[in-house]
């Protein structure tokens, strides 16, 4: 299966749909198929369930960054920083092993 996401204002992902590989023989073929089914001219981008391209599998609320050709998740906390290599947000302090949750107020990991 090939996966496509519909982009809205600000390149926000609005939905993700699977299309048969028999239909989506290329990204453009998948886009044409979806716009034909929905009778629209929406903006669609293919996303990779295995993260083979565009860095991350797109989810609703993600943003497509054209310059990086990547899908980026919403920033989980203001203190977290976008990793340019992975296009994922990293905490300012590495998570210790075990069951910890991020405490944004104190910018630390707290035992869960």
C-alpha positions, 0 to 999 in steps of 0.5 A: 500500500502507498500512503498519501496525505491531504495538505491544507492551509500552511501545509498541515496534514488533514488526512492520510489515506492508503492507496493500492500499489496497483493504482499508485504506480507513482506519486502523481498517479496516486494524487490523480486517483485521489483527486478523481475519486473526491472530484477535487484538486487538493494538494496531496503528498505521498508519505512513507509508512517505513520512513523511506522518504520525507523523513517521517510518516505523516500524521494528522496535524503534522506539517509538510516542510517543502524546503526539507521535503519532510513531514514534521510532527507538532512541537510537543513542548516549547523547549524541545528543539527540531533535529535537522537530520531527523526532522523530529523534536528532541528534548533539551535533556536526554531521556533517562532509561525507565519510565519518565515523563517530561516536565516542561515547567521545570524542564526535566524528566520526572519518574512516572 
